[in-house]
Structures are given as C-alpha cells and as structure tokens.
Amino acid sequence: MQNNVEVTRAGFGPRAAAFLVDRLLLALALLLVRLPAFIAAMTGNSGFAFRAFLFDYSALDVVCRLLSAAYFVLLTYFTGSTLGKKLMRLRVEKADGSSLGLIDVIYRETVGRFLSGILCLGYIMVLADREKRAFHDWLCGSCVVYDEVSFRPREDRADAIQAVAPA
C-alpha cells in the first residue's frame, strides 16, 4: 500500500450506496438535458433529437449515455472517486495503491462496467471475493478503498495550534 498506510477495501454495501447516489445525481442532471427536448417534442418540433438513428437509439439517448460515461471517467480519473464515492468516503486506486491511468479508468468505467452489469454478476463478485473486487476491478487491476484522510497540521502552523489548544 502507498506510504506504508494500511487501507481497508470497501465492501458491497458502501459501493452500492455510492453507485445509487451517482445514478440519482446523473438522473437529475440528465433530466435537465432531456427537458428542452421534451418541451420541443410537446410543441411538435422534436426533429432529430427523438428519431432513432443508431439501432433504437436517438441522438438524445447517445448524448445522455456519453455524458454518463464522462461523469464516471472524468471524476474517477481526476479525483479518484465520483461524488457518490466521496460521500461514502471511498476512492478507486490500483491494487498496489497508486493512481489509475486514463486508459485504465476508461476501460474500467466503460467496458468493465458493461461486462459487470451482465446479470449483475460482476458486482455480486464483491460479496464472494476476499479482496472485495468486482469484475471490472479485476479487469483493470483496481480496487475501491476507504479514503482515510488524516488531518495533520502543517509544520509551520503546529505551534499556533498548540497555543490555542486547552491545556
């Protein structure tokens, strides 16, 4: 583990709760994206937004899927966790404790999550696996751990904190 600090891997419950929070936030955000198209459809000016052009998907469906993937990829890459994971105090890292690269995150959050979602078996693996890793974690060598943040005063401020602290 990084910096000789023992980390605790997150189990199924906190990970599922974080994912539900993320999906709720995405649903609210995508509602704002879909609202103008819905209003246009009600007035009869829907045009290209609702017309299926890729299998049964419309342009609006494709945009919403891309925005959803971008949410997971960008937040995981830049911060190590999504908003749901931050709320649950979780972060994604490599199994050795280092940060994931961009390709790893893209692979984990797109292909890996798609494969894990097949009958939800990839997610249920967390319950059975000793290392508490889902299928998409195994695919890209990642794990979800509790983000134990230790608040240490800066060394130049340590004397000020001691002076304020009651004796």
QUISUL-V483361 format. One record per pair of residues at least 12 apart in sequence whose ideal C-beta (glycine too) atoms are under 6 Angstrom apart, sorted by the first residue. I is the first residue (numbers start at 1). J is the second residue. D is the distance in Angstrom with one decimal. If there is no record, write none. Layout:
i=I j=J d=D
i=I j=J d=D
//
This chain:
i=1 j=97 d=4.5
i=2 j=97 d=3.5
i=7 j=145 d=4.3
i=8 j=146 d=4.8
i=9 j=132 d=4.2
i=9 j=143 d=5.7
i=9 j=145 d=5.4
i=10 j=90 d=5.0
i=10 j=144 d=4.6
i=10 j=146 d=5.8
i=11 j=132 d=5.5
i=12 j=126 d=4.5
i=12 j=127 d=5.1
i=14 j=88 d=4.8
i=15 j=144 d=5.8
i=17 j=88 d=5.7
i=18 j=84 d=3.7
i=18 j=85 d=4.6
i=18 j=88 d=4.3
i=18 j=90 d=5.7
i=21 j=84 d=3.4
i=21 j=87 d=5.7
i=22 j=82 d=5.0
i=22 j=84 d=3.8
i=25 j=83 d=5.8
i=26 j=68 d=5.5
i=26 j=71 d=6.0
i=30 j=64 d=5.0
i=37 j=49 d=4.4
i=37 j=60 d=5.2
i=69 j=110 d=5.8
i=72 j=109 d=4.2
i=73 j=105 d=5.6
i=73 j=106 d=5.6
i=73 j=109 d=4.9
i=76 j=92 d=5.5
i=76 j=105 d=5.0
i=77 j=102 d=5.6
i=77 j=105 d=4.4
i=80 j=92 d=5.8
i=89 j=146 d=5.9
i=89 j=147 d=5.0
i=90 j=144 d=5.4
i=91 j=147 d=4.4
i=92 j=142 d=5.5
i=92 j=144 d=5.5
i=94 j=141 d=5.6
i=94 j=142 d=5.9
i=95 j=141 d=5.3
i=95 j=143 d=5.4
i=100 j=142 d=5.8
i=104 j=140 d=4.7
i=107 j=140 d=5.1
i=108 j=136 d=5.2
i=108 j=140 d=4.4
i=108 j=142 d=5.8
i=112 j=136 d=2.8
i=112 j=139 d=4.6
i=113 j=136 d=5.4
i=116 j=134 d=5.5
i=116 j=135 d=4.4
i=116 j=136 d=4.6
i=122 j=134 d=5.4
i=122 j=135 d=3.1
//
